[in-house]
Amino acid sequence: MEHIYLPEPTENIWKKCAEEFENRWGFPNCIGSVDGKHVTIKRPNNSGSNYWCYLHKYSIVLMAIVGPDYKFICVDIGGFGKNSEWGIFETSNMG
């Protein structure tokens, strides 16, 4: 079902995004905006400190790339709260 709502990005999708970012926002050579968000959770049993983050709470990380129209292109959900957003991005399929 994920491919119905969030199809795998193709070269054409990236080219269209780059064109729209330049035309709409004046950002040449941009194919997406990346950001991560810590989502607070209840500490999972036997998880140790994996989910403990610098915000002094337990969290998982939602990492996403959106296009020029604010629609999701790629998402990575479930990164450990202890990991940096860059580390999560680098080890994800997006990175």
LINWO-V488253 format. One record per backbone hydrogen bond with DSSP energy under -0.5 kcal/mol. NH is the residue of the N-H (numbers start at 0). CO is the residue of the C=O. If there is no record, write none. Layout:
nh | co
NH | CO
NH | CO
This chain:
nh | co
3 | 0
4 | 0
5 | 1
13 | 9
14 | 10
15 | 11
16 | 12
17 | 13
18 | 14
19 | 15
20 | 16
21 | 17
22 | 18
23 | 19
24 | 19
24 | 20
25 | 20
25 | 21
26 | 20
27 | 25
29 | 26
32 | 65
34 | 63
36 | 61
38 | 36
38 | 59
39 | 37
40 | 57
46 | 43
49 | 46
51 | 48
52 | 56
55 | 52
58 | 50
59 | 38
60 | 78
61 | 36
62 | 60
62 | 75
63 | 34
64 | 73
65 | 32
66 | 70
69 | 66
72 | 64
73 | 64
75 | 62
77 | 60
78 | 60
80 | 58
81 | 49
82 | 79
87 | 83
88 | 84
89 | 85
90 | 86
91 | 87
91 | 88
94 | 88
